[in-house]
Amino acid sequence: MGRLLQLLILALILLICIYLLFVCQFNQCLLNVSPSNHLKYNHTSFTSCSGINGTFTPTNDSLISKEEWESLLKELQWSLPPVVLLSTDEATNPTKCSFSVVNPNSNHTIGGFIDVILIARDTKNRIKTYGGDFFQAKLFNSELKASTYGAVTDHFNGTYTARLALLWPGPAKVSIRLVHSSEAVQVLCRQREQDPDKVYFQGYFEEGGKQETVMCNAQRSPRLVGNDAQCCCEYREPVTGETWFCRRPSSLPCHALTYHSMGGYQAVLSKVEMTLLKSSMNIIVPGDDSAIDVQQQDTEIRSQTKCRPGFHTSVPAGFYFQDHWTSLVCDSKSFPSAKLISGCLKDKQILMMGDSTLRQWFDYLEETVPTLKRLNLHTSSKSGPFEAVDTQSNTRIIWRAHGIPIRTSKTPWADLHYIASEVEGMAGGAHSVVVFTIWAHFTTYPLAMYAHRLVVIRRAVASLLRRSPTTLVVIKSANTGYKDVYGSDWLSWQLDMALREIFRDLPVVLIDVWQMTSCHYSPDNIHPPSVVIQNEVDLFLSFVCPQ
């Protein structure tokens, strides 16, 4: 009997140790939001999942100080579940959540606000006792094609509040959707920090009639290296110092790398994790469906300030009315005709660098302005580079991919240039405009790697503005539309907040398309429809031509 008791005690101790180890591995995310953006936090206890693989710390990167790195982590804090999930029934269920409008029948006028209380519940209809759910809120009127984005505040006890601005006359309704439960966010965070090879790439080596294809990636990770410690060819960009790794070909030298392409997807997820990511993703929360009656007011809500670099984005940053975006940051203009766009772009040399969401800007301008003609450079249809010229207005526009990592079809290695390298080679000037976006192809990598890429770009931009302060530098923010472990909106939002924080003190323009895509009525898509692209480009042109 005594022997049996001893065995039972040892078994209990072992179970407790396994439980504690699981908790420590599961709660690894230090991330949050800027007060001016999506969810607001005042939580006091977080566990870090940033930089755990040692690829980047303040001590081994001279471009970011220890103080700035810690400040960035503080800005990106996120509350994770404090308990181990025993069943998916314990996760937040959007169909069981509810929201109500505070004082919906009060007198409401343009320029005011309404407050919303949101209660999160699990599948068994129990109120959650902790926060961390990723909600998005908006106010809208479908008939008027009107909408605006609202900030959500997490109170860490299963309740959230949202504040929404009243910006147009007539009826307005509240819509809140659960993008990801806190339990799903926990999966995303851990996957991001611990498995940078969820997406892999291929390098094509050619020389002397021989060809080989090998796996490549941005980090010298265990899955890339395998059992061979000497496995890899390392490529270091001479201007930026950025590195890329490919498995060493068996019969060709490293310098024979000729083409790059997307390889494939290989995330390792348990059934529970897959269920968490899919079951409660991007679902509208039931709640108060009554319309708020907003009365006209003589108060001018539009900004009268000319659009210029250095503005910080507010919440809300603007609103749609009849599908037209009105900025509350500055006095934005409309450019409804090719003549107006062409006049704005007269004598401008525009360099665009980024992903396919910025390529949509290039395509829109080319399609809208008949005199803007694309040259046939015989380059990749996905990653470019592309060039269009308008000889009548003396305009030149170039779009090119932001360099590796980038998920694309087979593309010449030499055509993939880093943003910082291109910016370092620019003279700049009053006729020069630099536009870039960088986020969508970094959602599978640890936060530290992305932060390093940003500070390298920041150094190049700061140098350009020092030698040529009249150069206009524009950053297009991330937009909504990703919905899986390879590119969730939560992952995109995290990177977007990091970008805003890192470029906060430079005199650059941030086009906040996150709000513009989050609150629009169009179906969620990483590539927004043409009406949204037109509004994005109009806001961009308002900074190019503020007069």
C-alpha positions in Angstrom: 0.0 0.0 0.0 2.9 2.4 0.9 4.6 1.6 -2.4 1.4 2.4 -4.3 1.0 5.7 -2.5 4.6 6.6 -3.4 4.0 5.9 -7.1 0.8 7.9 -7.1 2.7 10.9 -5.5 5.5 10.6 -8.1 2.9 10.4 -10.9 1.2 13.6 -9.6 4.5 15.5 -9.4 5.3 14.4 -12.9 1.9 15.6 -14.2 2.4 19.0 -12.5 5.9 19.4 -14.1 4.5 18.6 -17.5 1.6 21.1 -17.0 4.0 23.9 -15.9 6.3 23.2 -18.9 3.4 23.3 -21.2 2.2 26.6 -19.8 5.6 28.1 -20.1 5.9 27.1 -23.8 2.3 28.1 -24.6 2.4 31.6 -23.1 5.1 33.3 -25.2 3.9 36.5 -26.7 4.8 40.0 -25.7 2.7 42.2 -28.0 0.0 45.0 -27.9 -1.2 48.1 -29.7 -0.5 51.7 -30.0 -3.1 53.8 -28.1 -3.9 55.5 -31.4 -4.9 52.2 -33.1 -6.8 49.0 -32.8 -7.0 47.5 -29.3 -5.9 49.5 -26.2 -4.2 47.9 -23.3 -3.1 48.7 -19.7 -2.2 45.2 -18.7 0.6 44.7 -16.3 1.9 41.1 -16.8 3.0 39.6 -20.1 5.3 36.8 -21.1 7.7 37.5 -24.0 7.8 35.5 -27.2 9.9 38.0 -29.1 13.4 37.2 -30.1 13.5 33.9 -28.3 15.5 32.2 -31.1 18.4 34.7 -30.7 18.4 36.0 -34.2 18.1 39.6 -33.1 18.7 41.3 -29.8 19.7 44.9 -29.0 23.2 43.7 -28.2 23.9 42.2 -31.7 22.3 44.9 -33.8 23.8 48.3 -33.9 20.9 50.0 -35.6 18.5 49.7 -32.7 19.3 50.5 -29.1 18.3 48.4 -26.1 15.9 51.1 -25.0 14.2 51.4 -28.4 13.8 47.6 -28.6 12.2 47.4 -25.2 10.0 50.3 -26.1 8.9 48.6 -29.2 8.1 45.4 -27.3 6.0 47.4 -24.9 4.1 49.0 -27.7 3.3 45.5 -29.1 2.2 43.9 -25.9 -0.7 41.5 -26.1 -2.6 39.7 -23.4 -2.5 35.9 -23.8 -4.7 33.3 -22.1 -3.3 32.6 -18.6 -4.4 29.0 -18.6 -3.9 25.9 -20.7 -6.7 25.2 -23.1 -8.2 21.8 -22.3 -11.0 22.0 -24.9 -11.8 24.2 -27.8 -15.1 24.8 -26.1 -13.2 27.1 -23.7 -12.1 29.4 -26.5 -14.0 32.5 -27.4 -17.0 31.8 -29.6 -18.2 34.8 -31.6 -21.7 33.5 -31.9 -22.0 33.5 -28.1 -20.5 37.0 -27.7 -22.7 40.0 -27.6 -22.5 43.8 -27.7 -24.8 46.7 -26.7 -24.7 50.4 -27.4 -24.6 52.7 -24.4 -27.5 55.2 -24.5 -28.6 54.5 -28.1 -31.6 56.7 -27.9 -29.8 59.9 -26.8 -29.5 62.9 -29.0 -26.6 62.2 -31.3 -24.9 64.8 -33.6 -22.1 64.8 -36.1 -18.8 65.1 -34.3 -19.9 63.1 -31.2 -19.2 59.5 -30.2 -21.1 56.4 -29.1 -19.7 53.8 -26.7 -20.2 50.1 -27.1 -19.9 47.3 -24.4 -18.8 43.9 -25.7 -19.0 40.7 -23.7 -16.8 37.7 -24.8 -18.1 34.2 -24.1 -17.0 30.6 -24.8 -18.9 27.9 -26.5 -20.7 27.0 -23.3 -21.9 30.6 -23.0 -19.6 31.3 -20.0 -18.2 34.9 -19.8 -14.5 34.8 -20.4 -12.3 35.7 -17.4 -9.4 37.1 -19.5 -8.8 39.2 -22.6 -6.6 39.0 -25.7 -9.3 38.5 -28.3 -8.7 40.3 -31.6 -11.9 42.3 -32.4 -12.4 44.9 -35.1 -15.2 47.5 -34.8 -16.9 49.9 -37.3 -19.9 52.1 -37.7 -21.6 51.9 -41.0 -24.6 52.7 -43.2 -25.0 50.3 -46.2 -27.3 52.5 -48.2 -25.1 55.5 -47.9 -21.9 53.4 -48.4 -20.7 55.1 -45.3 -18.4 53.7 -42.6 -15.6 54.4 -40.2 -13.2 52.5 -38.0 -13.3 52.3 -34.2 -10.8 51.6 -31.5 -11.5 48.6 -29.1 -10.3 48.6 -25.5 -9.5 45.3 -23.7 -10.3 45.2 -20.0 -8.8 41.7 -19.4 -11.8 40.2 -17.8 -13.9 39.1 -20.8 -15.3 42.6 -21.4 -14.3 45.1 -24.1 -15.4 48.6 -25.0 -15.4 50.4 -28.3 -15.7 54.1 -29.1 -17.0 55.1 -32.5 -17.2 58.6 -34.0 -20.4 59.9 -35.6 -19.3 61.4 -38.9 -22.3 61.6 -41.3 -25.9 62.5 -40.9 -28.6 59.9 -40.9 -28.8 56.3 -39.6 -25.7 54.4 -38.5 -25.2 50.9 -37.1 -22.5 49.2 -35.2 -20.7 46.1 -36.5 -18.1 44.1 -34.5 -16.3 41.0 -35.7 -14.0 38.6 -34.0 -11.0 38.2 -36.2 -9.3 35.8 -33.8 -9.9 34.5 -30.4 -7.2 35.0 -27.8 -6.5 31.3 -28.0 -6.0 31.5 -31.7 -3.7 34.5 -31.2 -1.6 32.4 -28.9 -1.1 29.9 -31.6 -0.2 32.6 -34.2 2.3 34.1 -31.8 4.0 30.9 -31.0 4.1 29.8 -34.7 5.6 33.2 -35.7 8.4 33.1 -33.2 9.3 29.4 -33.3 8.9 28.3 -36.9 10.3 30.7 -39.4 10.3 28.0 -42.1 6.5 27.7 -42.4 7.1 29.2 -45.8 10.1 28.2 -47.7 11.7 29.3 -51.0 13.6 27.8 -53.9 16.9 28.9 -55.4 17.8 27.9 -58.9 21.4 27.4 -59.7 22.7 27.4 -63.3 26.2 27.2 -64.7 27.9 25.4 -67.6 24.7 23.7 -68.7 24.0 22.3 -65.2 21.0 23.1 -63.1 20.1 22.5 -59.5 17.2 23.6 -57.3 17.5 23.9 -53.6 15.6 25.2 -50.5 16.3 28.8 -49.4 15.2 31.1 -46.6 15.9 34.2 -44.6 17.3 32.5 -41.6 19.8 29.7 -41.0 17.2 27.6 -39.2 17.4 23.9 -38.2 14.9 22.9 -40.9 16.9 24.6 -43.6 20.3 23.4 -42.3 19.2 19.8 -41.6 22.1 17.6 -40.4 24.8 19.5 -42.3 26.3 22.3 -40.3 28.2 23.5 -43.5 25.0 23.2 -45.6 24.5 26.7 -46.7 25.4 29.4 -49.2 25.2 32.8 -47.6 24.4 35.9 -49.6 25.1 39.2 -47.9 23.8 42.4 -49.7 26.8 44.8 -49.7 24.9 48.0 -49.0 22.4 46.9 -46.4 24.2 43.9 -44.9 21.0 41.8 -45.3 21.5 38.0 -45.6 19.9 35.1 -47.4 20.6 31.4 -47.2 20.3 28.5 -49.6 21.3 24.9 -49.2 24.6 24.3 -50.9 24.1 22.7 -54.3 25.8 19.3 -54.7 27.6 20.2 -57.9 27.4 23.9 -58.5 29.1 26.9 -56.7 27.2 29.4 -54.6 27.7 32.1 -57.1 25.6 30.2 -59.7 22.3 31.3 -58.0 20.3 32.7 -60.9 16.5 32.5 -60.0 14.3 32.7 -57.0 10.7 31.5 -56.4 8.2 30.6 -53.7 8.7 27.0 -52.6 5.8 26.0 -50.5 3.9 26.0 -47.2 4.8 23.6 -44.3 3.3 24.8 -41.0 3.1 22.1 -38.4 -0.2 22.5 -36.5 -2.1 20.2 -34.2 -5.8 19.5 -34.7 -6.7 21.7 -31.8 -4.6 24.6 -33.3 -6.2 24.2 -36.7 -9.6 24.2 -35.1 -8.8 27.4 -33.1 -7.6 29.2 -36.2 -10.6 28.3 -38.4 -13.6 27.9 -36.1 -13.9 31.4 -34.8 -12.2 33.4 -37.5 -13.6 36.7 -38.9 -17.2 36.2 -37.7 -19.7 39.0 -37.0 -20.7 39.2 -33.3 -24.4 39.4 -32.6 -25.6 42.5 -30.8 -27.6 45.7 -30.8 -28.9 46.0 -34.4 -30.8 49.3 -33.8 -29.8 52.3 -35.9 -28.3 55.4 -34.3 -30.0 58.5 -35.6 -27.2 61.1 -36.2 -28.3 64.7 -36.6 -26.6 67.3 -38.8 -24.3 69.8 -37.0 -22.8 73.0 -38.3 -19.4 72.0 -36.8 -16.7 71.3 -39.5 -15.2 67.9 -38.9 -12.9 67.9 -41.9 -9.3 68.9 -41.4 -8.3 72.2 -43.0 -4.6 71.5 -42.7 -2.7 70.8 -45.9 -1.4 67.3 -46.3 2.3 67.2 -45.5 4.8 64.7 -44.0 5.0 64.2 -40.3 1.4 63.7 -39.3 0.5 61.0 -36.8 -2.6 58.9 -37.7 -5.6 59.3 -35.5 -8.5 57.0 -34.8 -10.6 57.4 -36.8 -8.3 58.6 -39.6 -11.3 59.3 -41.8 -14.6 57.9 -43.0 -16.4 56.7 -46.2 -19.5 58.5 -47.4 -20.9 57.5 -50.8 -17.7 55.4 -51.2 -15.5 58.4 -50.9 -12.9 58.6 -48.2 -12.6 61.8 -46.3 -9.5 62.1 -44.3 -9.6 63.6 -40.8 -5.8 63.9 -40.7 -5.4 66.5 -43.4 -7.3 68.2 -46.2 -7.4 65.3 -48.7 -8.4 65.9 -52.3 -10.2 63.9 -55.0 -8.6 63.2 -58.4 -11.5 61.8 -60.4 -10.0 62.4 -63.8 -6.9 61.5 -65.8 -6.2 65.2 -66.4 -6.1 65.9 -62.6 -3.9 62.9 -61.9 -1.6 63.7 -64.7 -1.3 67.4 -63.6 -0.5 66.3 -60.1 2.2 63.9 -61.3 3.8 66.4 -63.7 7.6 66.4 -63.5 7.6 63.7 -60.8 9.8 60.7 -60.6 8.1 58.1 -58.4 9.8 54.9 -57.1 7.4 52.4 -55.6 8.8 49.4 -53.8 6.7 46.7 -52.0 4.3 43.9 -52.5 1.3 43.3 -54.7 -0.9 45.6 -52.6 1.3 48.5 -53.7 1.5 47.2 -57.2 -2.3 47.8 -57.3 -1.4 51.6 -57.1 0.8 51.3 -60.1 -1.8 49.4 -62.0 -4.5 51.9 -61.1 -2.5 54.8 -62.3 -1.5 53.1 -65.5 -5.2 52.1 -66.2 -6.6 55.6 -65.3 -4.1 57.8 -67.1 -4.1 57.0 -70.9 -0.9 58.9 -71.5 1.0 56.9 -68.9 2.5 54.0 -70.9 4.2 51.0 -69.5 7.5 49.9 -71.0 8.0 46.3 -71.8 11.0 45.4 -69.7 10.5 41.6 -70.2 10.4 41.1 -66.4 8.3 39.0 -64.1 4.6 39.7 -64.3 4.5 39.4 -60.5 7.7 40.9 -59.1 8.7 43.3 -61.9 10.3 45.7 -62.0 7.8 47.7 -64.0 8.2 51.1 -65.5 5.7 53.6 -67.0 6.3 57.0 -68.5 4.2 59.9 -69.5 6.1 62.0 -72.0 3.5 64.7 -72.0 3.7 65.4 -68.3 7.4 64.3 -67.9 6.4 61.6 -65.4 8.2 58.4 -64.6 6.9 55.7 -62.3 8.7 52.5 -61.3 7.3 49.7 -59.2 9.5 46.9 -58.0 9.2 44.1 -55.4 10.8 44.9 -52.0 13.3 42.1 -52.3 13.5 38.8 -50.5 11.8 37.2 -48.8 9.0 37.4 -51.3 6.5 34.7 -52.4 6.5 35.0 -56.1 6.9 32.9 -59.3 10.3 32.1 -60.8 12.2 35.4 -61.0 15.7 36.5 -61.9 17.7 36.8 -58.6 19.3 40.0 -59.9 15.9 41.7 -60.2 15.1 41.5 -56.5 16.5 44.6 -54.9 16.3 45.6 -51.2 14.4 48.8 -50.4 17.3 50.2 -48.5 19.7 49.6 -51.3 17.5 51.4 -53.8 17.0 54.4 -51.4 20.7 54.6 -50.7 21.3 55.0 -54.5 18.9 57.9 -54.9 19.8 61.5 -55.3 16.3 62.6 -54.3 15.0 66.2 -54.7 11.7 68.1 -55.0 10.7 66.0 -58.0 11.4 62.7 -56.4 8.8 60.6 -54.5 9.6 57.3 -52.7 6.7 55.0 -51.8 7.2 51.7 -50.0 5.3 49.1 -48.1 6.7 46.0 -46.4 4.7 43.6 -44.3 2.8 40.9 -46.2 5.8 38.6 -46.9 7.1 38.9 -43.3 4.2 37.6 -41.4 5.8 34.1 -41.0 9.0 35.4 -39.4 9.9 36.4 -35.9 9.2 40.0 -35.0 13.0 40.6 -34.5 13.8 39.8 -38.1 11.2 42.3 -39.3 12.3 45.0 -36.9 15.9 44.6 -38.2 14.7 45.0 -41.8 12.8 48.2 -40.8 15.7 49.8 -39.0 17.9 49.2 -42.1 15.3 50.9 -44.3 15.0 53.7 -41.7 18.7 54.4 -41.8 18.6 54.7 -45.6 15.5 57.0 -45.5 17.1 59.2 -42.9 20.2 59.5 -45.0 18.1 60.4 -48.1 16.2 63.1 -46.2 19.5 64.5 -44.8 21.1 64.9 -48.2 17.8 65.9 -50.0 15.1 67.1 -47.5 12.7 68.0 -50.2 12.2 64.4 -51.2 8.7 63.1 -50.4 8.8 59.6 -48.7 5.5 57.8 -48.3 4.8 54.6 -46.5 1.7 52.6 -47.2 0.5 50.8 -44.1 -0.6 47.1 -44.0 -4.2 46.3 -44.9 -6.6 43.7 -43.8 -7.4 40.5 -45.6 -5.1 37.7 -44.5 -6.8 34.9 -42.6 -4.5 32.0 -41.8 -1.4 31.0 -40.0 0.8 32.2 -42.9 -0.7 35.7 -42.9 -3.4 36.5 -40.3 -4.7 40.0 -39.8 -3.3 39.8 -36.3 0.2 39.1 -37.6 -0.2 41.9 -40.2 -1.4 44.3 -37.5 1.6 43.5 -35.3 4.0 44.3 -38.1 2.2 47.4 -39.0 2.4 48.7 -35.4 6.1 48.0 -35.4 6.5 49.9 -38.6 4.6 52.9 -37.3 6.7 52.9 -34.1 10.1 52.7 -35.9 9.3 55.4 -38.4 7.5 57.6 -35.9 10.1 60.4 -35.6 11.0 60.8 -39.3 9.3 63.4 -41.5 7.5 60.8 -43.7 3.9 60.2 -44.8 1.9 57.2 -43.5 -1.1 56.3 -45.6 -3.3 54.4 -43.2 -5.0 51.9 -45.4 -5.5 49.6 -42.4 -8.5 51.6 -41.4 -9.6 52.1 -45.0 -9.8 48.4 -45.6 -11.0 47.3 -42.2 -14.2 49.4 -42.3 -15.1 49.1 -45.9 -18.1 46.9 -46.9 -16.3 44.9 -49.6 -15.5 41.3 -48.8 -12.3 40.7 -46.9 -9.4 40.3 -49.4 -5.7 41.0 -49.2 -6.1 42.8 -52.5 -8.8 45.5 -52.0 -11.3 46.3 -54.8 -10.7 49.2 -57.2 -12.9 51.6 -55.2 -10.7 51.3 -52.2 -7.5 51.5 -54.3 -8.8 54.7 -55.8 -9.4 56.3 -52.4 -5.9 55.1 -51.3 -4.3 56.7 -54.4 -6.3 59.9 -53.9 -5.0 60.3 -50.4 -1.4 59.6 -51.7 -1.8 62.2 -54.4 -3.1 64.7 -51.8 0.4 64.6 -50.2 2.1 64.8 -53.6 0.0 67.8 -54.6 -1.2 69.5 -51.3 -2.1 72.8 -53.0 
